Amino acid sequence: MPKLCSSVLDAIGATPVIALSGFADPGGPNLLGKLECTNPGGSMKDRAARGMIEWAEQHYNLEPGAQVIVATSGNMGVGMAMVCAVKGYRLLCLVDAKINPATERCMQVLGAEVIKVYQRDETGGYHLTRLARLESLKAEYPDAVYLDQYDSPAAVAAHQTTTAPEILDALDGEVSAIVMVAGTGGSSMGVARYFKEHSPSTDFWLVDEEGSLALPCNKGAGPRHLNGMGTSIAPSNYVWPDFDSFVDHVVYVHAEESIRAAIQLARTDGIMVGGSGGAAVHVMRNIAAAHYGPDDNLVAVLPDHGSRYTETQFDPDWLAARGINVPEIFDEKPSP
Ligand SMILES: Cc1ncc(COP(=O)(O)O)c(C=O)c1O
């Protein structure tokens, strides 16, 4: 990152890698988290948003005032709204009813137009409904450029060239395992590609929510609650044979254990992440005990900050309405 940033876009990346000493089991491997909420838009998606807009500039010759459309579960919309604000493009974010109110408001504050769909698709998610609405939007905005983050070599490349080398550099090349969560695949496939090339001995663990159809080995559609994880389609970013050659292990999680882990991390290490970050640290701690020793460094990428989820994943009523049981987290105080 330059000493003096010419715009907020120069402040994307160079996020810290932090030892999660309180969360880790004593005597076990070193557990570390890459804190992506320190990106200026608040999540790792800032990296992909900048990469995708720069790609569009090369391929569509975007002029100031150009209309861009993106379908987003939240963080990509915020990141892209930030990039478009700097560059003078108009952005339409196609979102769905699962979005956090705070995230939606951030997009609007950054100048984006937000259109929301409310009907669940047959997989229990909303993406297929969003895609249907996208067709009508394309007719309404014939000059708009639609950027598909589910099929985006630019998003993959953004993480391959920034997130991954930052991790390897922070640990002087000594990374035994990376744990990332699955969504559109941009972040995980970018990081996995880099590590297979530059540190092939590093194990790559990918985490998805039960009921998601994102990965080739999915177990069928079901209800999903975590933001950013779980998809109604198989994103092209996870195409064969790349998936098999870059991803070593897949683990499925439930929202409940993920949200519990996120709250526990906040209390043990003062790091507040969203439910997807909770999923990553939950899996990291489980695999640490089963597969690694005290000299190993395990890194979980923590996609965003937890503060945007106070009305959803960290709200007792929201949790109760979805049958997600986290009784201890709001009552129990950590021991002194
Ligand atoms: C909070 C959060 N976690 C995880 C992901 C998944 O990342 P990706 O889409 O790069 O697979 C996203 C993507 O939007 C996200 O917002």
The ligand as an SDF file (V2000), in Angstrom:
LIG
                    3D

 16 16  0  0  0  0  0  0  0  0999 V2000
  -19.3070  -12.4060    4.2390 C   0  0  0  0  0  0  0  0  0  0  0  0
  -18.8720  -13.2220    3.0560 C   0  0  0  0  0  0  0  0  0  0  0  0
  -18.2990  -14.3890    3.2730 N   0  0  0  0  0  0  0  0  0  0  0  0
  -17.9320  -15.1750    2.2420 C   0  0  0  0  0  0  0  0  0  0  0  0
  -18.1250  -14.7990    0.9330 C   0  0  0  0  0  0  0  0  0  0  0  0
  -17.7120  -15.7360   -0.1720 C   0  0  0  0  0  0  0  0  0  0  0  0
  -16.7040  -15.2030   -0.9980 O   0  0  0  0  0  0  0  0  0  0  0  0
  -16.6360  -15.5530   -2.5220 P   0  0  0  0  0  0  0  0  0  0  0  0
  -17.8590  -14.9990   -3.1810 O   0  0  0  0  0  0  0  0  0  0  0  0
  -15.3850  -14.9130   -3.0150 O   0  0  0  0  0  0  0  0  0  0  0  0
  -16.5970  -17.0450   -2.6450 O   0  0  0  0  0  0  0  0  0  0  0  0
  -18.7330  -13.5830    0.6730 C   0  0  0  0  0  0  0  0  0  0  0  0
  -19.0360  -13.1750   -0.6870 C   0  0  0  0  0  0  0  0  0  0  0  0
  -19.8100  -12.2850   -0.9400 O   0  0  0  0  0  0  0  0  0  0  0  0
  -19.1120  -12.7600    1.7550 C   0  0  0  0  0  0  0  0  0  0  0  0
  -19.6990  -11.5810    1.5600 O   0  0  0  0  0  0  0  0  0  0  0  0
  1  2  1  0
  2  3  1  0
  2 15  2  0
  3  4  2  0
  4  5  1  0
  5  6  1  0
  5 12  2  0
  6  7  1  0
  7  8  1  0
  8  9  2  0
  8 10  1  0
  8 11  1  0
 12 13  1  0
 12 15  1  0
 13 14  2  0
 15 16  1  0
M  END
$$$$
